Amino acid sequence: MKTIFLVFFFLFILVPPNCAQTQLLRVGNAAGFGEGWSQQILDITVDKVTINGKEYLKRKLGWPSEYYTVSYERIVGDSAYYVLSGANTDSLEFNFNWPVGTVTYSYNTGSVIYERRIGSIYVQSDLLPQDTIYIINWYMINLSTGDTMSYGDPFYDKYSRKLGLMYSGLGGQLQGAKIDGVRYGDIMPYPEEIFFTEDSLYIQTLSDSGSTKIINTSELPVRIDSIISVGSLYGYWGNFSKPGFEYPFYLFQTVPGFMGDTLGIIIPPHDSINVSFSNVDLCPFCDYQVQQYFRDTLIFVFTFLDGNIYSFSKSIPISGEGHLSDVTDDKVFLNEFVLEQNHPNPFNPSTTIKYSIPNVTLSLVEGSRVNLKVYDVLGNEVATLVNEDRSAGNYEVNFDASKLSSGVYYYQFRAGDFVETKKMILLK
């Protein structure tokens, strides 16, 4: 009996079911799990992606600063919950319309079946009001004897329709969640709450500058500890700035002091700071060799400040030309679709979105339909910017958000089989 129980134990540890949820399946929302006072695991929705013509939410589950697994999940209607399988197809994991007694998980080891069934369904207000709760009981069925063994407390799972797994007999319990910017219960900050407003930095000439805002949407202050250049031996003149604060610096890959906690620049909760780079030294100690272009990656190291919870890093590519281009933008036709980051970003109340349609494509004949729409964080469409036939070329469109409230929005570009989504921020 002891051996059978251990097999049962490890099967449920190593093959956990995915968590059914609705409100967590929105970009930026997260839940935190742990035992007692210690929070160990975060479940985060980080992005929207299109796979095989279907839209999935990209999810990360694990320790937020380093170790995690990735899954792709979606809800069909208001009840059917799917996960992308290893075979790149939909796998139905849960249905909110399943009745009591439905088997949600089953594993056969020969003479024994290990399974989980819905034992009860009820409504309660825990972290969120009027939440539907599913109690999943664990069973072991001996096919040789016909015996069925039910495991009681603590061997059961408690699911929330809104927040997914709330309690597992072998894996801790839900301690808190962040839903649409509001924290419920206790949830540690996570790296996705710190982001750059630009996807990359570009410095066209040595006298130009590239800049991005670093925004802290968490409830805790975050410290910028250091910046690390990982590419070739370039030198950067940089500057952190916000109203009433300026911090100029020089960054060089081999200069002592930028490999550890030396900057110490604090971004308060729900605040931001601008960082810019200019006058790039293409070869700081070469008097006779000057490169005409550069490409590098800058790694920013951060620490959340609440007893130094943990440190993490985020990177941003930086590149540029050492001279002006000989070809103007309106004469350039790329060989692939391009959706650029809106500018300015953050914006108030209008911003410009640029995109390019290639001269020759495999998926879009000239004159086919192009679609550009804007969505809020709940996935509701708030604007249609383009919905018409477009030929090859470079385009830009203005988005006026004067009637919308401040917050995060997403703009999605569709042309034939090409789909891309980017994030933008309206700050009024």
C-alpha positions as CSV (number, residue, x, y, z in Angstrom):
1,M,0.0,0.0,0.0
2,K,2.8,2.4,0.8
3,T,4.4,1.8,-2.6
4,I,1.1,2.5,-4.4
5,F,0.6,5.7,-2.4
6,L,4.1,6.9,-3.3
7,V,3.5,6.3,-7.0
8,F,0.2,8.2,-6.6
9,F,2.0,11.0,-4.8
10,F,4.7,11.5,-7.5
11,L,2.3,11.2,-10.4
12,F,0.3,14.1,-9.1
13,I,3.5,16.1,-8.4
14,L,5.1,15.5,-11.8
15,V,1.9,15.6,-13.9
16,P,-0.1,18.6,-12.5
17,P,-3.2,19.6,-14.4
18,N,-3.3,23.1,-15.9
19,C,-5.4,25.6,-14.0
20,A,-8.7,26.8,-15.5
21,Q,-9.3,30.5,-15.1
22,T,-10.8,33.5,-16.9
23,Q,-9.5,36.7,-15.4
24,L,-5.9,35.5,-15.3
25,L,-6.1,35.0,-19.1
26,R,-5.4,38.7,-19.7
27,V,-2.0,40.2,-20.4
28,G,-0.4,41.6,-17.3
29,N,-2.5,39.6,-14.8
30,A,-0.8,37.2,-12.3
31,A,-1.4,35.0,-9.3
32,G,1.1,34.0,-6.5
33,F,1.4,30.7,-4.7
34,G,3.2,29.5,-1.6
35,E,3.1,27.8,1.8
36,G,2.5,29.8,4.9
37,W,4.4,33.2,4.7
38,S,6.6,32.1,1.9
39,Q,5.5,32.9,-1.7
40,Q,7.3,30.7,-4.2
41,I,5.6,30.6,-7.6
42,L,4.0,33.1,-9.9
43,D,1.5,32.4,-12.7
44,I,1.7,35.3,-15.2
45,T,0.0,36.1,-18.5
46,V,2.7,37.8,-20.5
47,D,1.5,38.2,-24.2
48,K,-1.0,37.4,-26.9
49,V,0.2,35.3,-29.8
50,T,-1.5,33.7,-32.9
51,I,-0.7,30.0,-33.6
52,N,-2.4,28.0,-36.4
53,G,-4.8,30.9,-36.9
54,K,-6.0,30.8,-33.2
55,E,-5.2,33.5,-30.6
56,Y,-3.6,32.2,-27.4
57,L,-2.4,33.8,-24.2
58,K,1.3,33.1,-23.4
59,R,1.7,32.1,-19.8
60,K,4.7,31.8,-17.5
61,L,4.6,29.6,-14.4
62,G,7.5,29.4,-11.9
63,W,9.9,31.4,-9.8
64,P,9.6,34.9,-11.3
65,S,13.3,35.9,-11.6
66,E,14.7,32.8,-13.3
67,Y,13.0,29.4,-13.5
68,Y,9.7,29.0,-15.2
69,T,7.7,27.0,-17.8
70,V,5.7,28.5,-20.7
71,S,2.3,27.4,-21.9
72,Y,-0.2,28.8,-24.5
73,E,-3.8,28.9,-23.3
74,R,-7.2,30.2,-24.4
75,I,-10.9,30.3,-23.5
76,V,-13.5,29.5,-26.1
77,G,-16.8,31.2,-25.4
78,D,-17.1,31.5,-21.6
79,S,-16.6,27.9,-20.6
80,A,-14.1,25.8,-22.7
81,Y,-10.5,26.1,-21.6
82,Y,-7.8,24.9,-24.0
83,V,-4.0,24.5,-23.8
84,L,-1.7,24.1,-26.8
85,S,-0.4,20.6,-26.7
86,G,3.1,19.4,-27.6
87,A,1.7,18.3,-30.9
88,N,0.8,21.9,-31.6
89,T,-3.0,21.3,-31.3
90,D,-5.7,22.3,-28.9
91,S,-6.1,20.2,-25.8
92,L,-9.3,20.7,-23.7
93,E,-8.3,20.9,-20.1
94,F,-11.4,22.1,-18.4
95,N,-15.0,23.2,-19.0
96,F,-16.8,25.4,-16.6
97,N,-20.1,23.8,-17.5
98,W,-18.9,20.3,-16.4
99,P,-21.2,18.9,-13.7
100,V,-20.3,17.3,-10.4
101,G,-18.8,13.8,-11.0
102,T,-16.9,14.7,-14.2
103,V,-13.4,13.2,-14.4
104,T,-10.9,16.0,-15.1
105,Y,-7.7,14.0,-15.1
106,S,-6.9,10.3,-15.5
107,Y,-3.7,8.2,-15.6
108,N,-3.5,4.5,-16.1
109,T,-0.4,2.6,-14.8
110,G,-1.7,-0.9,-15.7
111,S,-3.7,-2.3,-12.9
112,V,-4.3,1.1,-11.2
113,I,-6.0,4.2,-12.5
114,Y,-5.3,7.5,-10.8
115,E,-7.9,10.2,-11.5
116,R,-9.5,13.4,-10.3
117,R,-13.2,14.2,-10.3
118,I,-15.3,17.3,-9.6
119,G,-16.7,16.6,-6.2
120,S,-18.6,19.8,-5.6
121,I,-19.4,23.2,-7.1
122,Y,-20.4,26.3,-5.1
123,V,-20.2,30.1,-5.1
124,Q,-18.2,32.1,-2.5
125,S,-16.4,35.4,-2.2
126,D,-12.8,34.7,-1.4
127,L,-10.2,36.9,-3.1
128,L,-12.8,38.0,-5.6
129,P,-16.5,38.4,-5.0
130,Q,-19.1,35.9,-6.3
131,D,-16.5,33.4,-7.6
132,T,-17.5,29.9,-8.6
133,I,-15.4,27.2,-6.8
134,Y,-14.8,23.7,-8.0
135,I,-13.5,21.0,-5.5
136,I,-11.6,18.3,-7.4
137,N,-11.2,15.1,-5.3
138,W,-8.5,12.5,-5.9
139,Y,-9.2,8.8,-6.5
140,M,-7.2,5.6,-7.0
141,I,-9.0,2.7,-8.7
142,N,-7.5,-0.8,-8.5
143,L,-8.6,-2.6,-11.6
144,S,-7.7,-6.0,-10.2
145,T,-9.9,-5.8,-7.1
146,G,-12.4,-3.2,-8.3
147,D,-11.7,-1.1,-5.2
148,T,-11.9,2.7,-5.3
149,M,-9.9,4.7,-2.8
150,S,-10.8,8.4,-2.2
151,Y,-8.2,10.7,-0.6
152,G,-9.6,13.4,1.6
153,D,-8.0,16.4,3.3
154,P,-5.4,17.5,2.3
155,F,-5.5,15.6,-1.0
156,Y,-7.8,17.6,-3.1
157,D,-7.6,20.6,-5.4
158,K,-9.7,23.8,-5.1
159,Y,-10.3,25.7,-8.4
160,S,-11.6,29.2,-8.9
161,R,-13.4,30.1,-12.1
162,K,-11.8,33.5,-12.0
163,L,-8.4,32.7,-10.7
164,G,-7.6,29.1,-11.4
165,L,-5.9,26.8,-8.9
166,M,-6.4,28.1,-5.4
167,Y,-5.2,25.1,-3.3
168,S,-3.4,21.9,-4.1
169,G,-2.9,19.1,-1.5
170,L,0.7,18.7,-2.7
171,G,1.6,22.1,-4.1
172,G,0.7,25.1,-1.9
173,Q,-2.1,27.6,-2.1
174,L,-3.0,30.8,-3.8
175,Q,-2.0,33.8,-1.7
176,G,-2.9,36.7,-4.0
177,A,-3.4,38.0,-7.5
178,K,-3.1,41.1,-9.6
179,I,-6.1,41.6,-11.8
180,D,-6.2,44.6,-14.3
181,G,-3.8,46.6,-12.1
182,V,-5.4,45.9,-8.8
183,R,-3.8,43.6,-6.1
184,Y,-5.9,41.1,-4.1
185,G,-4.3,39.4,-1.2
186,D,-0.5,39.0,-1.1
187,I,1.4,38.8,-4.3
188,M,5.1,39.6,-4.8
189,P,6.2,42.0,-7.5
190,Y,7.3,40.4,-10.8
191,P,9.7,41.5,-13.6
192,E,6.8,42.0,-16.1
193,E,5.7,45.0,-13.9
194,I,8.8,46.8,-15.1
195,F,9.0,47.5,-18.8
196,F,10.6,49.7,-21.4
197,T,8.3,51.8,-23.5
198,E,10.5,51.1,-26.6
199,D,11.2,47.7,-28.0
200,S,14.7,48.8,-29.1
201,L,17.0,51.9,-29.2
202,Y,18.3,53.3,-32.5
203,I,20.9,56.0,-32.9
204,Q,21.1,57.1,-36.5
205,T,24.1,59.3,-36.3
206,L,26.8,59.8,-33.6
207,S,25.2,63.1,-32.6
208,D,21.7,61.7,-32.2
209,S,20.3,60.1,-29.1
210,G,18.0,57.1,-28.4
211,S,15.8,57.0,-25.3
212,T,13.1,55.0,-23.5
213,K,11.1,55.3,-20.4
214,I,11.4,52.6,-17.7
215,I,8.0,52.3,-16.0
216,N,7.4,50.7,-12.7
217,T,3.7,49.5,-12.4
218,S,4.3,47.5,-9.2
219,E,3.4,48.4,-5.6
220,L,7.0,48.5,-4.5
221,P,10.0,50.8,-5.4
222,V,12.5,49.2,-7.8
223,R,16.2,50.0,-7.9
224,I,18.3,50.2,-11.1
225,D,21.5,48.6,-9.9
226,S,23.6,48.5,-13.1
227,I,23.7,48.5,-16.9
228,I,25.9,46.0,-18.7
229,S,27.0,46.2,-22.4
230,V,27.3,42.6,-23.7
231,G,28.4,43.4,-27.3
232,S,31.6,44.8,-28.7
233,L,33.7,47.5,-27.1
234,Y,31.4,50.4,-27.5
235,G,31.1,53.4,-25.1
236,Y,27.8,55.2,-24.4
237,W,27.1,58.6,-23.0
238,G,23.9,58.2,-21.0
239,N,21.5,60.2,-18.9
240,F,18.7,59.3,-16.5
241,S,16.1,62.1,-16.1
242,K,12.8,63.0,-14.7
243,P,11.4,66.3,-13.3
244,G,13.8,67.6,-10.8
245,F,16.4,64.8,-11.3
246,E,19.3,64.3,-13.7
247,Y,22.0,61.6,-13.6
248,P,24.5,61.7,-16.5
249,F,26.9,58.7,-16.8
250,Y,29.4,57.0,-19.2
251,L,29.0,53.3,-19.9
252,F,31.8,51.2,-21.2
253,Q,31.9,47.4,-21.2
254,T,35.2,47.0,-19.4
255,V,35.0,50.0,-17.0
256,P,35.0,48.8,-13.4
257,G,31.9,49.8,-11.5
258,F,29.2,48.9,-14.0
259,M,29.2,45.2,-13.3
260,G,27.8,45.4,-9.8
261,D,25.3,47.4,-7.7
262,T,26.6,50.9,-8.4
263,L,23.9,53.1,-9.9
264,G,21.3,52.9,-7.1
265,I,18.6,54.8,-9.0
266,I,15.2,54.3,-7.5
267,I,11.9,54.3,-9.4
268,P,9.0,54.6,-6.9
269,P,5.8,52.6,-7.3
270,H,3.7,53.6,-10.3
271,D,6.4,56.0,-11.5
272,S,8.9,56.1,-14.4
273,I,12.2,57.5,-15.4
274,N,13.7,58.3,-18.8
275,V,17.1,57.0,-19.9
276,S,18.8,58.2,-23.1
277,F,22.1,57.3,-24.9
278,S,24.0,59.6,-27.2
279,N,27.5,60.3,-28.6
280,V,28.4,56.6,-28.9
281,D,32.1,55.8,-29.0
282,L,32.3,53.2,-31.7
283,C,35.8,52.2,-30.5
284,P,36.7,54.0,-27.2
285,F,40.5,53.1,-27.3
286,C,41.1,52.6,-31.1
287,D,42.6,55.8,-32.6
288,Y,42.9,54.2,-36.1
289,Q,39.8,52.0,-36.5
290,V,36.3,53.5,-36.6
291,Q,33.3,51.2,-37.3
292,Q,30.5,52.7,-39.4
293,Y,27.7,50.9,-37.5
294,F,27.1,49.1,-34.2
295,R,24.8,46.6,-32.7
296,D,24.7,45.8,-29.0
297,T,22.5,44.7,-26.1
298,L,22.2,46.6,-22.9
299,I,21.2,44.6,-19.8
300,F,19.6,46.6,-17.0
301,V,19.8,44.9,-13.5
302,F,17.0,45.7,-11.1
303,T,16.1,44.9,-7.5
304,F,12.7,45.2,-5.9
305,L,13.1,47.0,-2.6
306,D,11.2,45.3,0.2
307,G,13.9,43.5,2.1
308,N,15.6,42.9,-1.3
309,I,13.1,40.4,-2.4
310,Y,15.1,39.4,-5.5
311,S,17.1,40.9,-8.4
312,F,16.3,40.4,-12.1
313,S,17.4,41.8,-15.4
314,K,15.8,43.1,-18.6
315,S,17.6,43.7,-21.9
316,I,17.0,46.1,-24.8
317,P,18.8,46.0,-28.1
318,I,20.6,49.2,-29.3
319,S,22.0,49.9,-32.7
320,G,22.8,52.7,-35.1
321,E,24.6,54.0,-38.1
322,G,27.8,56.1,-38.0
323,H,26.5,58.2,-40.9
324,L,23.2,59.4,-42.5
325,S,21.5,56.9,-44.8
326,D,21.7,57.7,-48.5
327,V,18.2,56.4,-49.1
328,T,15.2,58.2,-47.8
329,D,12.4,56.2,-46.1
330,D,9.8,56.7,-48.8
331,K,12.0,54.9,-51.3
332,V,12.6,51.8,-49.2
333,F,10.5,48.7,-49.7
334,L,11.3,45.9,-47.3
335,N,11.1,42.2,-48.1
336,E,8.9,41.5,-45.0
337,F,6.0,43.0,-43.1
338,V,7.0,45.5,-40.4
339,L,4.9,46.9,-37.6
340,E,6.9,49.6,-35.7
341,Q,6.5,50.7,-32.1
342,N,4.2,53.7,-31.9
343,H,5.8,57.1,-31.3
344,P,5.6,58.8,-28.9
345,N,5.0,56.2,-26.3
346,P,3.7,56.9,-23.7
347,F,1.5,59.4,-25.5
348,N,-1.2,62.0,-24.8
349,P,-3.6,62.1,-26.5
350,S,-2.3,61.1,-30.0
351,T,0.4,58.9,-31.4
352,T,1.7,57.7,-34.7
353,I,1.9,54.0,-35.8
354,K,4.0,53.1,-38.8
355,Y,3.9,49.9,-40.8
356,S,5.4,48.5,-44.0
357,I,4.1,46.1,-46.7
358,P,6.7,44.2,-48.7
359,N,6.9,44.5,-52.5
360,V,6.7,40.7,-53.0
361,T,5.1,38.3,-50.5
362,L,4.0,34.7,-50.3
363,S,0.9,35.4,-48.3
364,L,-0.4,38.7,-49.5
365,V,-1.1,39.7,-53.1
366,E,-0.8,43.4,-54.0
367,G,-4.0,45.2,-53.1
368,S,-5.2,42.7,-50.4
369,R,-6.9,43.7,-47.2
370,V,-4.9,45.3,-44.3
371,N,-6.4,45.6,-40.8
372,L,-5.1,47.7,-37.9
373,K,-7.1,47.8,-34.7
374,V,-6.7,49.0,-31.1
375,Y,-7.8,46.9,-28.0
376,D,-7.9,47.6,-24.3
377,V,-6.4,45.3,-21.7
378,L,-9.7,43.3,-21.6
379,G,-9.5,42.6,-25.3
380,N,-12.3,45.0,-26.2
381,E,-11.9,46.7,-29.6
382,V,-11.7,50.5,-29.1
383,A,-10.7,51.7,-32.5
384,T,-10.2,50.5,-36.1
385,L,-7.4,52.5,-37.7
386,V,-7.1,50.7,-41.1
387,N,-9.4,48.3,-42.8
388,E,-8.9,48.5,-46.5
389,D,-6.8,47.3,-49.5
390,R,-3.1,48.5,-49.4
391,S,-0.3,48.0,-51.9
392,A,3.4,47.6,-51.1
393,G,5.0,50.6,-49.4
394,N,5.5,52.4,-46.1
395,Y,2.6,53.8,-44.2
396,E,1.8,55.7,-41.0
397,V,-1.5,56.3,-39.3
398,N,-2.4,58.7,-36.4
399,F,-4.3,57.4,-33.4
400,D,-6.3,60.0,-31.4
401,A,-7.1,58.6,-27.9
402,S,-8.6,61.8,-26.5
403,K,-11.8,60.0,-25.6
404,L,-10.1,57.1,-23.9
405,S,-8.9,56.8,-20.3
406,S,-5.3,56.4,-19.3
407,G,-3.9,52.9,-19.4
408,V,-2.3,50.2,-21.4
409,Y,-3.7,49.5,-24.9
410,Y,-2.7,47.0,-27.7
411,Y,-2.6,47.6,-31.4
412,Q,-2.8,44.6,-33.8
413,F,-1.8,44.5,-37.5
414,R,-3.2,41.9,-39.8
415,A,-2.4,41.3,-43.5
416,G,-2.9,37.9,-45.0
417,D,-1.2,35.4,-42.7
418,F,0.9,38.0,-40.9
419,V,-0.3,39.1,-37.4
420,E,1.6,41.2,-34.9
421,T,0.5,42.9,-31.7
422,K,2.3,45.7,-29.8
423,K,1.7,47.5,-26.5
424,M,1.3,51.3,-26.0
425,I,0.6,53.5,-23.0
426,L,-1.8,56.4,-22.8
427,L,-0.8,58.8,-19.9
428,K,-3.1,61.8,-19.4
